[in-house]
Amino acid sequence: MERLFTPSAHTQRHQYVIDFVTRTKPKKVKSFELRSARFATRQSALVSRVVAICLTHPNLCAARQVADLGCNDGSLLRKLKFHREIELLCGVDLDSATMKKKMHLLAPIPTDYLVPGDSPLSVELYQGSVTQKDARLRGFHLVTCLELIEHLYLDDVELFTEVLFGYMAPETVIVSTPNVEFNPLFPRKAGFRNPDHKFEWTRFQFQSWALKVGRRYGYEAKFTGVGQALPHLHIRVGFCTQIAVFQRLAGGGVRAFIGDAGEIFSYKLLYSVSYPSLCDNNILRGCLVTEVLYWAHKLHGRRRLESGGEGSPVGQEQDGAAGETGQTDEYEESVFEDEEGLHGGEDMKMTREKLESYRQGRCVCVPLSSVWSCCPRIRELSGSLARLRLYIADDPLVRFSQDGLAVVLDEGQEVSEDDDSGGMEVGRIYSAEDDEKEEENWDDF
């Protein structure tokens, strides 16, 4: 049977949410800045910068916590988990059996451990009715309800509206539902699009409901849709799926957080998982150690090639601290200052010798400053050379020279110069083919 839409209406609904999350993604802040609260230096300047960003663009933080009501098998959540600006993903559905079928696909994959996100991500699945309150779903930044309300009786729609807008009170709500005016365009289709639908609204009915909800609970509603008919029919029938985006107005939703006798927990937790992130000091240390060792070996390999196989670029052994061989060709090293000027105090003059590997006995010493200056990933993760040394100082995999300025390597260990992938530059591939297979019947058109 030939489809009316390519991609399907089901996929277009999910893509609408993904595009919304992408549009509201906050400005990327450097990894070390996100963790700078652990350090007293320049903390007030950083806080002022982040606050200024949020005040200037209040919607940038609108998708840190996302809940999908009526999540079915979690197909939307499986797509959103790759948007690591999100810190909490929750799915709610009444059918626990459907959620359990594929909930294992929400778990971290190997590349999530190789390339941890800057911020933590938790994924939770709950069994429960959207007409019941649960305190764990309150105050989210974004709640999606895709093709949900038409499965409720009209009396339950009223309860659902109170729970969602009056109790949960999220910043933004995306609601989609079939447009009954579009139904005549489906070939050999009579009645509702799904046997479980209790109703299907016209555009006027849907917009009337949405505007009434907005006035009652303090939200502004805007309307759009996905699944467009041919141009000469679109004005008459509208979108196949109609969508309302509710944005909470200033002061709206405050009533939801006062006057409650106590917290309510009516949902059953079915699944919970936390992703590795650089906010965990152990994971951050592991990432830095991996990168430092990789680049130390790689830099030493390059020096060997440049010097014709000698262990030192000048072909001699150094027993003292790096940089004591007498070369005096000095130059300014500017890598210790980022573009924001946060680390300008660390600017220094250093000799070329201090950036080159040298021998100590049967070992090779690669200055940590050289590693730090050559790897953008290390600079992003650590923020400064001093912080890098602090992070990896106690790790058993890293050996330092006596002066603590260089990483000590065994002469026999090398990294192939052809390997330019870096210690942790691993890509991620996601396929949504499985999500296409279990759609509502009418989506097959």
Buried (B, 14 or more C-beta within 10 A) or exposed (E): EEEBBEEBBBBBBBBBBBEBBEEBBBEEBBBBBBBBEEBEBBEEEBEEBBEEBEEEEEBBBBBBBBBBBBBBBBBBBBBBBBBBBBBBBBBBBBEBEBBBBBBEBBEBBEEBBBBBBBBBBBBBBBBBBBBBBBBBBBEBBBBBBBBBBBBBEEEBBEBBBBBBBBBBBBBBBBBBBBBBBBBEBEEEEEEBBBEEBEBBBBBEBBBEBBBEBBEEBBBEBEBEBBBBBEEEEEEEBBBBBBBBBBBBEEEBBEEBEEEEEEEBEEBEEBBEBEBBBBBEEEBBBBBBBBBBBBBBBBBBBBBBEEBEEEBBBBEEEBEEBBBEBEBEEEEEBEBBBBEEEBBEEBEEEBBBBBBBBBBBEEBBBBBBBBBBBBBEBBBBBBBBBBBBBEBBEEBEEBEBBEEEBBBBBEEEEBBEEEEEEBBBEEEEEEEEEEBBEBBBEBBBB
